[in-house]
Amino acid sequence: MPTYADLSTEELEALKAELEQTYAEIKARGLKLNMARGKPAQAQLDLSMPMLESVTTLKDCTAQDGTDCRNYGVLDGLPEAKALMATMLDDEPENVIVFGNASLNIMYDTLARIWMFGTQGEKPWGQLDTVKWICPAPGYDRHFGITEEFGIEMITVPMNEDGPDMDEVERLVAADPSIKGIWCVPTYSNPGGVTYSDEVVRRLASMQTAAPDFRIFWDNAYCVHHLFDNPQEQDHVLDIAKASAEAGNPNRPLKFASTSKVTFPGAGISALAASPENVAEIKKRMGVQTIGHDKLNQMRHVYFLQDAQGIRNHMAKHAAILRPKFELVVEKLNDGLTEVDGCSWSNPRGGYFISFNGPDGTAKRVVELAKEAGVTMTGAGATYPYKKDPHDANIRIAPTLPPLEELDAAMDVFVTCVKLAAVEKLLEKTK
Amino acid sequence: MPTYADLSTEELEALKAELEQTYAEIKARGLKLNMARGKPAQAQLDLSMPMLESVTTLKDCTAQDGTDCRNYGVLDGLPEAKALMATMLDDEPENVIVFGNASLNIMYDTLARIWMFGTQGEKPWGQLDTVKWICPAPGYDRHFGITEEFGIEMITVPMNEDGPDMDEVERLVAADPSIKGIWCVPTYSNPGGVTYSDEVVRRLASMQTAAPDFRIFWDNAYCVHHLFDNPQEQDHVLDIAKASAEAGNPNRPLKFASTSKVTFPGAGISALAASPENVAEIKKRMGVQTIGHDKLNQMRHVYFLQDAQGIRNHMAKHAAILRPKFELVVEKLNDGLTEVDGCSWSNPRGGYFISFNGPDGTAKRVVELAKEAGVTMTGAGATYPYKKDPHDANIRIAPTLPPLEELDAAMDVFVTCVKLAAVEKLLEKTK
């Protein structure tokens, strides 16, 4: 089949006119669709409504150890909440601290704590001339936002099919003691949907780092967010904590997870798991910051989700809603972009995103065209440190929020915009 | 009436033997009572149980502006939650940011933010050689804990009947640019129960500070926590924000409040109010730390408390439970300590504490004796920076948690311990 690359300038001009006509028609429809953020759809939120009725009596408010969860206390989380979150964090309850409503907040606070006070006896990062960070990209914009806020120099490392480019990571961290950490979304990564291979996890755990206080921020945001019920079609990442301990680096990883996309974003619970030494240090310092987090919300989650099997059952209901959306997006891309050279996209088995790569130099234009036609995408570049995609090619597609019929319309717009931007770019080159 | 000071050494020895006998009897009872922390009693927590049933349907989860509170978003709080908290903060909703479950956490984060990034263009405090802080004492131990954690040099200033010793405060802050802030609990202070006079508030607002970025951390924790329903028996502190703006120092105060002792400690909501410039700065930085706080819990509070009148009605129910406890404590001290010289105590109209001063050099001993007899008090010294009470005299009594009959027993123990420690101290002097 011929592709755009095979077309003459005249043919491209004709195609452009045709696409502009299509685009004008779409624009005239006055759409208002959103594929920008990884937000659950209303149907997903509805799944957790029974949770809101689960804590209403004194008995409901009383933890297994007799704690009245309505009152002050319990810095690091109720034992039953730790046990629940330990299943998501793939760790032991005693290594878990339960926090408030967002793992992003834990990650920020964890970095801030080390920034101000240091960790395990090392100098506070805020007192160093330069602090650098490994940022596998495309990655999560809010991660990059945190390191940028602290003035940390972000070093982009490519994401491969099995995780970050480990040759590059190993080379960098071995040579430079100012490199203090790495952002990782190890399961169904944001946005690529990549799950780190066992080898990548082991290399991260065991690599030589020039900085003794090098930390892996292991944001396992999508650890139970499979699109398929069949275990063989699910990804389960190797536990970085166990691998790090085996490699003699027990304090290296800090693992994060939350129920934001399990129950309610903004009204979920979040947790961290780390080595006993790290947990002790964090508890000591966080005890100055707070008396404890919301234990009634911890109880709601314990009652509603119960345990690992309860989470699995509940996540299967999410998957039933999400799977058709992911399938639709991939189908639309498959059908619509066969003639456009230089396009590729992920087909993930879980998570919240599809990562799209268009022809170099077109991503910003595509997002702009889509916006003008009433379809909001994540900003082009957002998946790279400093919002700078060196190829201006990557766009994160977030298909979860819109209902299926809206997603259908939005993807038609998106495909048209990709085609138009591709033709524009080809014509530009002929000039 | 003769007092201990009038007794001869022999009489003191006899009295000591008698008190030791009483103490031994108490100890034998194996009590386990707690007057250590400002925790609401179970009966108070029961008052807010209907709140737990207030958000169960989609309609309940939908804010006035249509926001689905179950999903991500709304960084600074729902409009209706801002309006509710504005009544507590004595400010306009647009100057309010609603946070998570604890104002302590806001205060820590606010200080940390300035520590790391500075405020209004000034140098980050963490980059200065020395940072000092005014600590009116006796005061709140967790405040002092925060400044101690940051290595801030705490300067104790006496608390008078109408607030901090302003002559001293003015003298200090005018002379030293490294003094960056002051802790204030302006209504029914912890532990003294003092409400700042209008004059003190105006002097704080208008005083010359050598530091351009001097900040008043205005922890109005007990702003609606009156013990009496009659408005004439209630304290209402002058608004520091208005006073500061009038004095040309709009960015000086940062006001904090929470519903921790209105609904549920640990499952309440908290808020900050500040100048438009401060609010803009904080929102910009906190947007890196979080996507937003728990909006469902904001909705619960809005439904349950409704508005200023709703809060007043609810707090009157708290007062009905608390008033007899405060009255009992004061009665026990009045009745039991007439003969003991050098004792004084507050008789507050609100808040959570009674501040007790025993003879110099006895506080630690009293707390120790009480503990051995099964009554846990706040640690002696806790009400001073670095836990060092220069007179070893002040003890914070927290009468709210125990039921009335337990409080009765606990106060008998306390009074006996004060007497015994006083006699011991007098005998020590005769040696």
Chai-1 contact restraints between the chains, C-beta under 6 A:
chainA,res_idxA,chainB,res_idxB,connection_type,confidence,min_distance_angstrom,max_distance_angstrom,comment,restraint_id
A,K39,B,N71,contact,1.0,0.0,6.0,A-B,restraint_1
A,K39,B,Y72,contact,1.0,0.0,6.0,A-B,restraint_2
A,L45,B,R70,contact,1.0,0.0,6.0,A-B,restraint_3
A,L52,B,V55,contact,1.0,0.0,6.0,A-B,restraint_4
A,L52,B,T56,contact,1.0,0.0,6.0,A-B,restraint_5
A,E53,B,T56,contact,1.0,0.0,6.0,A-B,restraint_6
A,V55,B,L52,contact,1.0,0.0,6.0,A-B,restraint_7
A,T56,B,L52,contact,1.0,0.0,6.0,A-B,restraint_8
A,T56,B,E53,contact,1.0,0.0,6.0,A-B,restraint_9
A,R70,B,L45,contact,1.0,0.0,6.0,A-B,restraint_10
A,R70,B,F264,contact,1.0,0.0,6.0,A-B,restraint_11
A,N71,B,K39,contact,1.0,0.0,6.0,A-B,restraint_12
A,N71,B,P265,contact,1.0,0.0,6.0,A-B,restraint_13
A,Y72,B,K39,contact,1.0,0.0,6.0,A-B,restraint_14
A,Y72,B,P265,contact,1.0,0.0,6.0,A-B,restraint_15
A,Y72,B,G266,contact,1.0,0.0,6.0,A-B,restraint_16
A,G100,B,G100,contact,1.0,0.0,6.0,A-B,restraint_17
A,N101,B,D294,contact,1.0,0.0,6.0,A-B,restraint_18
A,A102,B,T290,contact,1.0,0.0,6.0,A-B,restraint_19
A,L104,B,T290,contact,1.0,0.0,6.0,A-B,restraint_20
A,N105,B,Q289,contact,1.0,0.0,6.0,A-B,restraint_21
A,N105,B,T290,contact,1.0,0.0,6.0,A-B,restraint_22
A,Y108,B,Q289,contact,1.0,0.0,6.0,A-B,restraint_23
A,A112,B,A112,contact,1.0,0.0,6.0,A-B,restraint_24
A,G126,B,G126,contact,1.0,0.0,6.0,A-B,restraint_25
A,G145,B,V288,contact,1.0,0.0,6.0,A-B,restraint_26
A,I146,B,V288,contact,1.0,0.0,6.0,A-B,restraint_27
A,E149,B,V288,contact,1.0,0.0,6.0,A-B,restraint_28
A,F264,B,R70,contact,1.0,0.0,6.0,A-B,restraint_29
A,P265,B,N71,contact,1.0,0.0,6.0,A-B,restraint_30
A,P265,B,Y72,contact,1.0,0.0,6.0,A-B,restraint_31
A,G266,B,Y72,contact,1.0,0.0,6.0,A-B,restraint_32
A,G266,B,G292,contact,1.0,0.0,6.0,A-B,restraint_33
A,G266,B,K295,contact,1.0,0.0,6.0,A-B,restraint_34
A,A267,B,D294,contact,1.0,0.0,6.0,A-B,restraint_35
A,A267,B,L296,contact,1.0,0.0,6.0,A-B,restraint_36
A,V288,B,G145,contact,1.0,0.0,6.0,A-B,restraint_37
A,V288,B,I146,contact,1.0,0.0,6.0,A-B,restraint_38
A,V288,B,E149,contact,1.0,0.0,6.0,A-B,restraint_39
A,Q289,B,N105,contact,1.0,0.0,6.0,A-B,restraint_40
A,Q289,B,Y108,contact,1.0,0.0,6.0,A-B,restraint_41
A,T290,B,A102,contact,1.0,0.0,6.0,A-B,restraint_42
A,T290,B,L104,contact,1.0,0.0,6.0,A-B,restraint_43
A,T290,B,N105,contact,1.0,0.0,6.0,A-B,restraint_44
A,G292,B,G266,contact,1.0,0.0,6.0,A-B,restraint_45
A,D294,B,N101,contact,1.0,0.0,6.0,A-B,restraint_46
A,D294,B,A267,contact,1.0,0.0,6.0,A-B,restraint_47
A,K295,B,G266,contact,1.0,0.0,6.0,A-B,restraint_48
A,L296,B,A267,contact,1.0,0.0,6.0,A-B,restraint_49
